[in-house]
Amino acid sequence: MTVPTPIVLDSDPGIDDALALQYLLGTGLWDLKAYTSVGGNLPAEATYHNARALARALRIDTDVPVHRGAGRPLSRLPYREASAFHGRAGLGEESLPDSTAPRPAESSAQALLRLSREHEGELTVCATGPLTNVAIALLEDPGFARRVAKFVFMGGAAQVPGNFTPVAEFNIWSDPDAAEVVLSSGIPFTMVDLDASHQWLFRPADLAALEAAGPGTALAARLMRTYMRAYTRHGGDGTCPLHDPLAVGVCGDEAFVTAAEGAVIVECASELTRGQTVFVPADAPRIYYSESPSLTARLRVTGRVALGPGPRDFSEHFVTTLPHWPALP
């Protein structure tokens, strides 16, 4: 029997973050060591409340500590929440009660650092929100980059338009300075971006399957119904992407995406292109920025970048996996 791998889920719940947590638990692949919150879809205190409430709803709050993230982005630029998609409280129309578990004194970044030492060379970190906590951990201890076995994050747009500005995806736009700290650190990253997540959709038939699966997926079905409505209001076709769950899926199996090796540089200085993720493939046919020693050195820091869907059907796996970890209705 396979021993579950230690993992930290760093999240800004958020509807699809909530589903990412239930999906992670349902896979049976992971030993969740901590659930760390970060400001993003909503301010930090709201996402921390939602993380604690979700831990209670998914019956893990007595075993998995929930840590509060940084109170503000590293970036000096303005912050804007995503309540238009996730609801005023971040979880659609749900009002989930807080957990009664103690609130840890450790911050999210401190928990990441401690766990990277306790599980050096084994720990997977999955980030589904802005990368503020991970950047703080790296700034405090750059050795965090080499102690983590795998780092997968949802964010960025390599070859497609952004979803918040014409060039930027929301998570990276929310704290571009943090993203650049992380992606220049040497941490072994896989970027699960809009190129891939916009190809794995949750459809009305998937919603019907969750609704038919019983009370353990009732919360998930309600959240996804609200999420689909939000996408429809913003010009969608009645489906919605599975952004954050896909990042969790890729932690276990990269076959859900088609990925390539390359460098990702984040634009931090320009308000017009803030948060743009510039992808330069490792096998590019020409040498870029040869006149700039600093940029050519930066291009040597590479990771895996999702460029589209893979051969394994993620939407199907997501829907069939959620019932394996029932939530409180």
N, C-alpha and C positions, 0 to 999 in steps of 0.2 A: 504494500500500500504506500502511495506517495505521501511524503511528509509535506504539509502545506508550507509555502514559502512566506517568510515574514514580509509584510508590506505596510506602508503608511499611505492612507488616502488623504490628500490635501485638497480641500474643497471649499466652494463658496455657495452653499445650497440656498436657492436654486432648484428648479424642478428636475432638470436632467442630471444634476449632481445627486439628488435624492435617489433617482433610479439607478445611477451608477453604483451607489452604495449597496442597494438591494441586489443588484446584479453581481457585484463582487462577492457578496456573501453567498449567493446562490451557486456560484461556480464550484465551491468547495476547494479551490486551488490555493487559498490564501490564509495565512495566520495574521489577521489584522491587529497590529500592535498599537496603533493610535489612529484616531480620526481627527485631523487638524483642520481648523477652519481658517478662512482668510476673507478679507473684504473683497467684494467684486460685484456680483449680481446685486447685492445690497451692502450697506456699510457693515463694518466688522462685528459690531455687537449683534446685529440682526442675523448675520450668517452663523455666528456662534450659537445663538438661541436655536436656530433651525437645525444645526448639527446635533445639538443635545437632544432636541425633540425627535429627530430622526433616529438617533441611537436608541431612544426609548421605544419608538414605534417598531423598530426592527429587533428589539429585545437583546441589544448588546451593551446597554449602558452600564451594566454591573461588571462587565468584563473588559470593555475597551474604553480607555480614557479619551475624552474629547477636549482638545486644547484650543484656546482662543488665539487667533492670529493677530498680526500687526494692525494697529489702529488706523494706519494711513499707508498709501503707496510710497515707495521710495521716490517716485517721480514728483517733481515740483509742479507738474501740469495739472489741470483740473480733473476731477473725478466725476463720473456720471454713472448712476446705477442702471440696472436693466429690468426695472419693475414692470415695464410695458409688456415683457414676455413672461415674467415669473410671478407677477402679482405684487401687490403692495407689501405683503409680508414675505414674499419670496417663494412660497409654496402654493401658488395658485390661490384657490379659495379655501384652503385648509388652515385651520387654527389648531396646531398640535400642542399638547401640553409639554412643558419643560420636563426634562429628566430630574429625578431627585438625587442623582449621583453627585458626589462632591465635585467641585470645580478645581481641577489641578492648578497648582501654582505655576507650573512650567508653561511657558508660551509655546506656540506651535513650533517656532524655530528651535527653541531649546529642546523640545521633544525630538525633533528631527536629528539634532546633533547627538543626543544621548543614544538614540536607537541605532544610529549609524555606527557608533562605537561598540554597542552591545552585539550588533549583528554585522560586523564588518565583512564586506565581501559577499554578503547574502541578501541584504535589504533591497527591496524594490520600493521606489517612491513613485506614486501616481498623483499628478497634480491636474485638477480639473477646473481651476480658477486662475487668477493672476498669480505670478510667480514670486510674490513678495516674500513669503515665508522662506522659500528655498533660497532666495537671494540673501536674506538676512543670515541664514545659516552659513552660507558660503563666505560672506563678508566677515563673519566672526571666526570661522575656521575653514580656510580653503581646502583642508584635507578631507572635508565632507565629500568633495567631488570624487576622490579615489576610493573612499570607503563604501559608497553606494554601488551595488551591483548593476542596477538598472533604474533609469529615470525616464518615465513616459509622461508626457503632458499633452493636454488638449489645448491647442492654440495655434495661431498663425495661419497664413495663407501663402503657399509656396508659388503656385502658378495660376491661382484664381483670384477674383476680387475679394475684398474684405466683406464682413457682414456688419461692420459698425461705421466704417468710412469706406470710400472706394478702394482703399489698399490695405486696411487693417482689420484684423479679427479682434473681437471685444476683449478677450482675456489679455492679449498682448498690449492692446491700446490702453488698457486700464493701468498698467505699470510697465511701460517699455524699458525703463532703466533696470528694473529687476530682471526682466527677460534677458537683456543683454548681459548682465552679470552672470546669469545662469548659463547662457549658451556660449559664453567665452571662457567658462571655467574649466573645461575638460571633462565635465561630468558625462557619463555615457548615455546620451539622450536619444529618445525617439519622439519626434514631433508629430502628433496626430492632429492634422490641420483640416481646414475647410475643404481642401482638395479631396479628402477621403470621407469626412463626416457628412458632407452634403450628398454623398452617394448611397449611404445606408439610411434608409427612411423608415419611419414608423407609420403604418398605413391604417385605414379604418378596419381592415380585417385583423390586424394585430391588436387593435383596441378591443374588438369583439372577443378575441381569444383570451385576453387578460380578464375581461369581464366575466367570461364563462369559467375561468379557472378557480373561482371560489373566493372566500373572504380574505385569503392571504394575499391576493393581488388587487383587492378592492381599492386600497389607497393608491397603488401604482396606476390603476386604470383612471381614477379621478384626476390624478396629476397629469397624466398624458392627455386626457380629454381637454383639460384646460390649456395645455401646451399647444395642442393641435389648433385649438380655436385662436390662440394668439398668433400663430403663423398664418392662419387664414386671414385674420384682420390685417396682417402686414403683407398681403398680396400672394399668399401661398395657395396651394392646390388641395388643402385638406390633409396633407401629410406633414411630418416634422422630422428634422434630422436627429440622429442619436449621437450628438457630439460627445458628451462626457462618458456615457457607457462604452462607446467605442474605444476610448483611451484605456479604460479598464480591460476591455477585451484584448487589446494589443499587448498589454502586460503579459498575458498568458499565451498569446498566439499571434504572431505577426502576419499570419496568413489571412487575417481579416482585411489587410491593406496591401497595397503594392508600394514598396518603399525603396529609396535610393540613398546612398551615402553622399553627404555634402555638408557645407558650412551654411549656417543661418546667422545673418547679421541683422540686428534690430535697429531701425531708425528711431533715434531718441530726440534729436535736436529740432526737427522741423515740425511745426504745428500742422502743416498740410499733409505730411506723410507719417506723422507720429504712429508708431506701432507697426509699421510695415516690416515684414520679415523677408529679407532679401536672401533667396536660396541660390547658392552656387554649387552645382554638382561637383563631386570629387573628380569625375571623369570628363569635366568640361573640355571641349576641343581646343580651347585657347586659354592663355594665362590672363586673368583679369587683374587690374590695378597694379601692374608691374612697376609703375612709377611710385608706388606708395609702400615702403617697407612695412609700415604698421598694418595696412590692410592685407598685404600678402601673408604676413604672419598670422593674422586673424583667420584667414581662409584655411589655415592648416588645422584649425579646431573644428572637427566634423562630428556628425552624428547621423542618425537615421531619420529620414523625412518621408512621410506618407504622401504619395503623389496621386493616389486614387484607391478604389476598392480592390480587395484581393480576391482570391479564388474561393475562400470560405465565406458562407453567407452569415454576416453578422446579425442582420435584422431577425432572422429565424432563431439564431442562438440566443439572442437577448430575450425574445418572447418566451422561449421554452425554458430558460434558466430562471427567470424571476420566481415562478412558483416554488422553486426548491428552497427558498428562504421566505416563508410567509411573514407578512407584517401584521401588526395589530390593525384591525379594520377601521 
